[in-house]
Amino acid sequence: MPVLKLLHQYCPQAAVNYCYALWQKDSFVLIIKKDRRSKLGDYRFIPGSSTPHQISINHTLNPYSFLITYIHEVAHLHTFTKYKRKVLPHGKEWKRNFHQLMLPLLNEQIFPSDVLLPLQLYMQNPKASSCSDMRLFKALQTYSTSAKPLLMELSTGENFVLHGRIFQKGLTRRTRVLCTERSTGKQYTISAQAPVERMINEG
């Protein structure tokens, strides 16, 4: 599917022209992926290819999350183009590029006000993932079409199903939750943002 059509499908409409101009400048391959549990998107450099820059983004993201992820990955492309592998993936060079690329979008023509404020705060010192900022993540989540609750929304001690296995929610440790698999008693740390299925606790 042509890139412009993809952007119209997944981005906020007011940001499409800006995002398309970034694509025209760098001519990267844009791939829409099935949902990946470990990441929202990624940037890859493929040596020897006629189009060596490749960006992929999960298709399940709402338009605002898609846009932030798109700009996040374009910032990786710009950072790699200038510095190759001489700097940290999410170091000061990437942060500077990400901030500069996001600046024209930080307004209410692009983002609703409930997303814009935590996004502006996040952009003062962006981390490797927007999910690591709870205020921003919760604001973005209100625009998600996912019907499943997030693990972070469950009460401690509540049972839930994840990938066909039953767990009990334990203590939250920053962005991850210590959970116990009911059938084995083994403990696992699971992302607080993981979509799960609620189930009725046994007495």
TAVEN-V718033 format. One record per pair of residues at least 24 apart in sequence whose C-alpha atoms are under 8 Angstrom apart, sorted by the first residue. I is the first residue (numbers start at 1). J is the second residue. If there is no record, write none. Layout:
BEGIN
<<I;J> <I;J>>
END
This chain:
BEGIN
<<3;30> <10;59> <10;62> <10;63> <10;66> <11;63> <11;64> <11;66> <11;67> <12;63> <12;64> <12;67> <12;110> <14;109> <14;110> <15;67> <15;105> <15;110> <19;71> <22;74> <27;51> <27;53> <28;52> <28;53> <28;54> <28;55> <29;53> <29;54> <29;55> <30;54> <30;55> <30;56> <30;57> <31;55> <31;56> <31;57> <32;56> <32;57> <32;58> <32;59> <33;57> <33;58> <33;59> <34;58> <34;59> <34;60> <35;59> <35;60> <37;194> <40;69> <41;69> <41;70> <41;73> <42;73> <43;73> <43;74> <43;76> <43;77> <53;77> <61;144> <62;140> <62;143> <62;144> <62;145> <64;111> <64;140> <65;140> <71;98> <71;101> <71;102> <72;98> <74;98> <75;101> <90;127> <90;128> <95;125> <95;126> <99;123> <99;124> <114;139> <115;139> <115;140> <131;193> <132;175> <148;195> <148;196> <148;197> <149;195> <149;196> <149;197> <149;198> <150;192> <150;193> <150;194> <150;195> <150;196> <151;191> <151;192> <151;193> <151;194> <151;195> <151;196> <152;192> <152;193> <152;194> <158;201> <159;198> <159;199> <159;200> <159;201> <160;196> <160;197> <160;198> <160;199> <161;196> <161;197> <161;198> <161;199> <162;195> <162;196> <162;197>>
END
